[in-house]
Amino acid sequence: MEQQRFVLLTTVGGAWVIRDTRDGSPVCVLFHGGRGMKKTRAMADVMLDALNAAAGRHAQGGKR
């Protein structure tokens, strides 16, 4: 399985952080709040897919 550049991690406080594995920086912080955990996780998965797809295209010399 290919290593993903962007990953989802959980903080001690229960928030989710999308982190760039290249430099360890946080890209986005998500709280499930009133949306509920299922909907927030679905949104995070869409964001991760988009970020990783764009990073893959960029790495292959494609359009940003």
Backbone hydrogen bonds in HBPLUS format (Angstrom, degrees):
<---DONOR---> <-ACCEPTOR-->    atom                        ^
c    i                          cat <-CA-CA->   ^        H-A-AA   ^      H-
h    n   atom  resd res      DA  || num        DHA   H-A  angle D-A-AA Bond
n    s   type  num  typ     dist DA aas  dist angle  dist       angle   num
A0021-THR N   A0005-ARG O   2.71 MM  16  5.23 173.6  1.72 170.4 170.4     1
A0007-VAL N   A0019-ARG O   3.02 MM  12  5.45 160.1  2.06 150.8 155.8     2
A0019-ARG N   A0007-VAL O   2.85 MM  12  5.45 160.1  1.88 158.5 163.3     3
A0009-LEU N   A0017-VAL O   2.87 MM   8  5.21 163.1  1.90 148.8 154.4     4
A0017-VAL N   A0009-LEU O   2.76 MM   8  5.21 160.8  1.80 150.6 156.7     5
A0011-THR N   A0015-ALA O   2.79 MM   4  5.33 167.9  1.80 159.4 161.9     6
A0014-GLY N   A0011-THR O   3.07 MM   3  5.27 163.2  2.10 108.4 113.2     7
A0016-TRP N   A0030-LEU O   2.90 MM  14  5.03 170.1  1.91 151.1 154.3     8
A0030-LEU N   A0016-TRP O   2.70 MM  14  5.03 166.9  1.72 153.2 157.3     9
A0018-ILE N   A0028-CYS O   2.82 MM  10  5.15 163.3  1.85 150.8 156.7    10
A0027-VAL N   A0018-ILE O   2.66 MM   9  5.43 172.6  1.66 169.7 168.0    11
A0028-CYS N   A0018-ILE O   3.40 MM  10  5.15 152.2  2.48 132.5 135.9    12
A0020-ASP N   A0025-SER O   2.89 MM   5  5.44 169.4  1.90 164.3 164.8    13
A0024-GLY N   A0020-ASP O   2.68 MM   4  5.23 135.1  1.88 151.0 165.5    14
A0035-ARG N   A0032-HIS O   3.09 MM   3  5.79 126.6  2.39 149.7 159.6    15
A0036-GLY N   A0032-HIS O   3.26 MM   4  5.35 141.5  2.42 137.6 140.8    16
A0040-THR N   A0036-GLY O   3.16 MM   4  6.27 160.1  2.20 149.4 155.5    17
A0041-ARG N   A0037-MET O   2.86 MM   4  5.94 158.0  1.91 149.0 155.0    18
A0042-ALA N   A0038-LYS O   3.01 MM   4  6.22 153.5  2.08 144.1 151.3    19
A0043-MET N   A0039-LYS O   3.01 MM   4  6.25 155.0  2.07 144.8 151.2    20
A0044-ALA N   A0040-THR O   2.89 MM   4  6.16 156.3  1.94 148.2 155.1    21
A0045-ASP N   A0041-ARG O   2.87 MM   4  6.09 153.8  1.94 147.9 154.8    22
A0046-VAL N   A0042-ALA O   3.09 MM   4  6.36 152.9  2.16 144.7 151.3    23
A0047-MET N   A0043-MET O   3.01 MM   4  6.28 160.4  2.05 149.9 155.3    24
A0048-LEU N   A0044-ALA O   2.85 MM   4  6.09 160.9  1.88 152.0 157.1    25
A0049-ASP N   A0045-ASP O   2.93 MM   4  6.09 162.9  1.95 147.6 152.2    26
A0050-ALA N   A0046-VAL O   2.99 MM   4  6.20 162.1  2.03 149.9 154.6    27
A0051-LEU N   A0047-MET O   2.91 MM   4  6.10 166.8  1.92 154.5 158.2    28
A0052-ASN N   A0048-LEU O   2.89 MM   4  5.97 170.6  1.89 155.2 158.2    29
A0053-ALA N   A0049-ASP O   2.91 MM   4  5.94 151.9  1.99 143.2 151.4    30
A0054-ALA N   A0050-ALA O   2.97 MM   4  6.10 162.6  2.00 148.7 153.4    31
A0055-ALA N   A0051-LEU O   2.92 MM   4  6.12 155.8  1.98 146.9 154.2    32
A0056-GLY N   A0052-ASN O   2.94 MM   4  6.05 150.3  2.02 139.5 147.5    33
A0057-ARG N   A0053-ALA O   2.96 MM   4  6.25 157.7  2.01 149.8 155.3    34
A0058-HIS N   A0054-ALA O   2.94 MM   4  6.10 161.7  1.98 148.1 153.5    35
A0059-ALA N   A0055-ALA O   2.93 MM   4  6.06 154.1  2.00 143.9 150.9    36
A0060-GLN N   A0056-GLY O   3.15 MM   4  6.34 137.1  2.34 138.2 148.7    37
A0060-GLN N   A0057-ARG O   3.15 MM   3  5.17 129.6  2.42  94.6 107.9    38
A0062-GLY N   A0057-ARG O   2.73 MM   5  4.88 154.5  1.79 157.3 148.9    39
A0061-GLY N   A0058-HIS O   3.03 MM   3  5.09 159.6  2.07 107.0 110.9    40
